[in-house]
Amino acid sequence: GDKEGGDGAWPELLATMRDENQKLALSALGGCVWYLRSLKLDTELVSMRNFRSLGDFDGACAETLVIDGQTLANLEILENGDGGAQGSVLKMLDRCVTAFGKRKLRSWLCAPLVNPADINARLDAIELLAASPSRTSITALLRKLPDVERNLSRVHIEASARKQGVMFDNSSAKKLRAFLLILDACQVLCDVQDKLAKGGLFKSGEEEAAGGDVAMEDAGAGGGLR
């Protein structure tokens, strides 16, 4: 496929691998796709175009610290020594009210930031939100959110499902239900944005379009909202 335009456009990472003639990497990817095809999962997963370099997971990524499973267990980051949550770092820190927020916090604990500037930006954002008078009302709004990430994936999978895999359910009805949940979530997110803008935590879309900059770094805002 071409790098730009059309349904056959290559994802950026794969286009780079192709242009750099990384034959071994592409061959390994082909083997993975072949295995997914044998499980009838290739259309659903590959079409999401979510490809990341192995360097993001093996320590080559300079943005986060890589912690192995044994260290996570020894430090009781996710679980205590008995396999429960009580007393773990995750249990102590988790104040998230959304399912996707809980998953994000878990991933942050497993891969903490290493750049002091990034760490301070996240801490500043959390401090700003914690001191905001809108915090309680924003939290109440976030409690209304469904699992947006899972619903988006469900809509995508239902949209690309193989006809032969739908034998006992109405795929269109399931897709519509998930899509309606996402629309409701978008309205809630718009309400959250309005409250943040009124609290001066970041500028509204109109102000940003007029030339203003967002008042909070994206990473920090995500941490506070979740």
N, C-alpha and C positions, 0 to 999 in steps of 0.2 A: 504494500500500500504506500501512499504518499505520506510525507511528513505533515502536510497541511491539507485541510479540507476533506470533505467526503466521509462516508461511514468507514472507509478503510484506512483512515489516518492512523499512523502509529503513535502510541503513547510516547511521551518525551524520552523516558528512560530506554525503551526498546529502540527508538530511532537512533539514540546515541550509540547503543551497542551495535546496531546495524552499520552505522556510518564508520565506526571504529573497527569494524570487522572482527567483533568479539565472537568468533564462531563457537567456542566451547560454551560460553554463557548462553548463547541462543540455542545450542543443542540441548543443554540442560533444561532450558525453559520448554523446549519442544517435548522432552520426555515427561515433564510435569503436565503439560497440556494433554498429552496422549493418555496419561493416567486419569486425569479429570474426565476425559472423554469416555473412558471405559466405565466411569461411574455416572455418566450423563450429567456432569456438573460443569463441563467446559463452557457452555453457552452462558450460564448464569454468572460464573465467576470471572472468566476472562473478559466478558463484555463490560465489566465494571471498570476495567482499565486502571486498576489500582496496583501498580507495580512499584516496588521499592528495591533498592540495591541491598545486597547481603551486607554491605558495609554498615548499614543502619543498625544491624543487629549484632555484629561481631566485634564492636569496639572501634571501628574506623570512624564512626560519627563523633565529631569533637564536641557536640553540643550537650551530650548527656553522659553520665557515668554508667558503665555497664556493670551490673551486679549479678553474680551467678546465683543459682537457686540455693546452694548450700549457705552462702552468706546471708541471703534473705531469710533463711530459716534460723540461722544462728542469732541474727539481730532481731528476730521476731517482728519483721516488718509487716507481714501479711497475716501470720498466724502465731499463736503462742506455742510453747513446747509441746502441748498436748494436742495440737491440731485445731484448737478453737480460736475464736477471734478476740476473746476477752484479754486485755492487756497488751495487745499488739499495737504497733505504731498506727496502722490503718484504722483500728477501732478508736484510738485516741483522737485522731485528726478528722475522721469522716463526719462532716456535718452537711453533706450533700443531700439535696432533696430530689434529684433526678437520677434516673438509672444511668444515663450516659455520663453524668457528672461523677458518679461513683466509679465508673470504669476509667474515666480520665484521671481521677485522683490516684487510683491504683497503679495506672501506668506511670504517673509522675513519681510515685514512691519507688517503683522498680527501676526507673531510669532518671535519677535526679539531675538537675542542671549542674553544670560545672563552671560556666562563665559567670563571674561575679556581677557583671552588668545585667545579665538576664535574671539572675537570682534577685537582685535588688529591685528590678522592674516588676517582677511578680509580687514581691513583698509590698512594694509601694501601692500596687493596684489593690491588693487584698486589704491593706490598711485603709485606703481611701473608701472602699466599699463598706468595710466594717464600721466606719465612722459616719456613714451616710444615714440621714433620717429616713431615706426611702428603703433601707435594707429590709425591714419587716414586710412591707408591701410587695417588694420584688420577690422575696422568698415565697410569699403566698401565691404569687402568680406562677412561679416556677414549679410549685407543687402540682399545678394543673396540667403540666406538660406530660404527654405520653412519652414512650421511648422513641424519640425522633429518629435516632440512628437506625434502630432496628426496623422501624416502619419504612424508612427510605430504602433500606436493603430489600425489604419484603416487596415493595412496589416494583423495584427493579427486577427482582427474581420472577415475580408473577408476569411481568411484561415480556420477559424473555424465555418463559417456561416452554419446554417442548410439548407439543400437543399430545404426544403419546404418554407423557407423564401425568396428564390430567385425566383421571379415570373416574373419580368419585366426588369431585367438588366443582363448583363454579368458579373458575379462575378469575373471570372478570369481576364477579361480585366481591371476591376477596381483595382484589387489587383496588376496587373502588372504596371499600371500607378503610383500607390502609391509607389511601390517598386523602380521604376526608379527615382522617385523624391528623395527617400532616398539615392540612389546611387550617384546622383548628389550632394546631401548635404554632403555625405562622402568625395567627392573630395574637396569641399569647406573647410571642416573642416581640411583636410590634408594640404591645402594651409595655413590656419590660423596657424596650428601647426608649419609649416615651418617658417613662419614669426616670431612667438614667439621664436622659437629656435634661429633664426638668431639674434634676438634682445637680446638674453641672458636671456629671461624671464623664460624659463625652458629648460632642456636638451632634445635633440632629442632622438628618440627611440634607435638609435644605441649607443649613449652615455650612456643612462640609462642601456642598456643591458650589457655595459662594466663595470658596477658597480657604476655608478653615481646615485644620488638621484634627484628626481624632485625638481626644485628650488622653486616651489610654492606649498602651501598647496592646496589640492583639492577644498575645500570650497572657498578659496579666489580666485582661478583661475576661478571658475565658476562665481563668482560675477563680476570679471573684464570683462570677455568675453561677458557676456550678456548685 
